[in-house]
């Protein structure tokens, strides 16, 4: 899985740059932080007493922990992280609709959240998209949390706003969340269908087909600059692939989630809100 899973056989702590614990330390600000620190805290071989001190403990003890302990730790971690970056989202996606075929709020938002860590693998170029997705998820989650029974169904939040005409936060949240996820699905499809394309090509084409027509000139300019800094395609695919079949999972995600996004668009169009542009 690329840099996330370095070989446990080739390095000891005399080589700080390549050691597995140095790599862990470099990931202290990534979405893996909580998983890794939790795992460290549970491992008596590392001696970490507090969850919050785990990474600091590792940074200070890089030379004193045996290579055997690290080898065992990485082996266990590989087992914990089987599958691809899409695996958790695909599992939750099975529960997005009720038995009556109605879109449920929490499972839908959970699927969107589970894709967010993948955007961190892009680095800066995807910061605009990630920020937009995260903000819209937070807005919709806050409304849902205010009355889970009333807002169990995803579209109920929008229907309340449309009828009351007092707010549009959830309407805008669902609209722009759906559009951002359209972009990601299109990106994944491009990666599947065009193996010779660079990551920059795949991102630019996906943006042109989805978000570009809704954005103002400033957002378009920012995005075009960011895509020129897209990561290496091969390395990116290795990182998100894990131990599973990345192409199969990506194809399944695109097929299943695009259907749900299309349903969102049909609903938004039914209330006259699917063609709103950025102000």
Residue pairs with C-beta under 8 A, 6 or more apart in sequence:
1 81
1 238
1 239
1 241
1 242
1 243
2 235
2 238
2 239
3 23
3 235
3 239
4 27
4 32
4 239
5 74
5 77
5 78
6 18
6 20
6 23
6 74
8 20
8 67
8 70
8 71
8 74
8 75
9 71
10 18
11 18
11 19
11 20
11 67
12 19
12 67
13 19
13 21
13 62
13 63
13 64
13 65
13 67
14 63
16 22
16 62
19 62
19 70
20 70
20 73
20 74
21 58
21 62
21 65
21 70
22 62
24 36
24 55
24 58
25 55
25 58
25 59
25 62
27 33
27 36
28 55
30 120
31 116
31 117
31 120
32 117
33 55
35 80
35 81
36 54
36 55
36 77
37 51
37 52
37 54
37 55
38 51
39 73
39 76
39 77
39 80
40 46
40 48
40 54
40 55
40 57
40 58
40 73
41 48
41 50
41 51
41 54
43 69
43 73
45 65
45 66
45 69
45 72
45 73
46 54
46 57
46 58
46 61
46 65
46 69
46 73
47 57
47 61
48 54
48 57
48 58
78 243
81 242
81 243
82 242
82 243
82 244
83 242
83 243
83 244
83 249
84 240
84 241
84 242
84 243
84 244
84 245
84 246
84 249
84 250
85 115
85 117
85 118
85 240
85 241
85 242
86 115
86 240
86 244
86 246
86 249
86 250
86 252
86 253
87 242
87 244
87 249
88 114
89 111
89 114
89 115
89 253
89 257
90 249
90 252
90 253
90 256
92 107
92 110
92 111
92 114
93 107
93 111
93 253
93 256
93 257
93 260
95 104
95 107
96 103
96 104
96 107
96 108
96 111
96 260
97 103
97 104
98 104
98 153
102 153
103 153
103 154
103 155
103 260
103 263
103 264
104 152
104 153
104 154
105 140
105 144
105 151
105 152
105 153
105 154
105 156
105 157
106 144
106 148
106 152
108 154
108 260
109 137
109 140
109 141
109 144
111 257
112 133
112 137
112 177
112 181
113 137
115 181
115 184
116 130
116 133
116 134
118 240
119 126
119 129
119 130
119 133
120 126
120 130
121 231
121 236
121 239
121 240
122 230
122 231
122 236
123 229
123 231
124 226
124 229
125 203
125 226
125 227
125 228
125 229
125 230
125 231
126 226
127 226
128 219
128 222
128 223
128 226
129 180
129 183
129 184
132 176
132 180
133 177
133 180
133 181
135 173
136 172
136 173
136 174
136 176
136 177
136 180
137 173
137 177
139 169
139 170
139 172
139 173
140 157
140 170
140 173
140 174
140 177
143 151
143 157
143 169
143 170
144 151
144 157
150 156
151 157
154 174
154 264
155 174
155 267
157 170
157 171
157 174
158 170
158 171
158 174
158 267
158 268
158 271
158 273
159 271
160 170
161 167
161 168
161 169
161 170
161 171
162 171
162 271
162 273
171 268
171 273
172 276
174 264
174 268
175 268
175 273
175 274
175 276
178 261
178 264
178 265
178 268
179 210
179 211
179 214
180 211
181 257
181 261
182 210
182 211
182 261
183 206
183 207
183 210
183 211
184 206
185 253
185 254
185 257
185 258
185 261
186 205
186 206
186 209
186 210
187 202
187 203
187 206
188 250
188 253
188 254
189 206
189 254
190 197
190 201
190 202
190 205
190 206
191 197
191 202
191 233
191 237
191 250
192 247
192 250
192 251
192 254
194 201
194 202
197 205
197 233
198 230
198 233
199 230
199 231
199 232
199 233
199 236
200 227
200 228
200 230
202 233
203 227
203 230
204 224
204 227
207 223
207 227
211 219
211 223
212 220
212 223
214 276
214 277
214 278
215 223
215 278
216 277
216 278
219 278
237 246
240 246
265 274
268 274
269 275
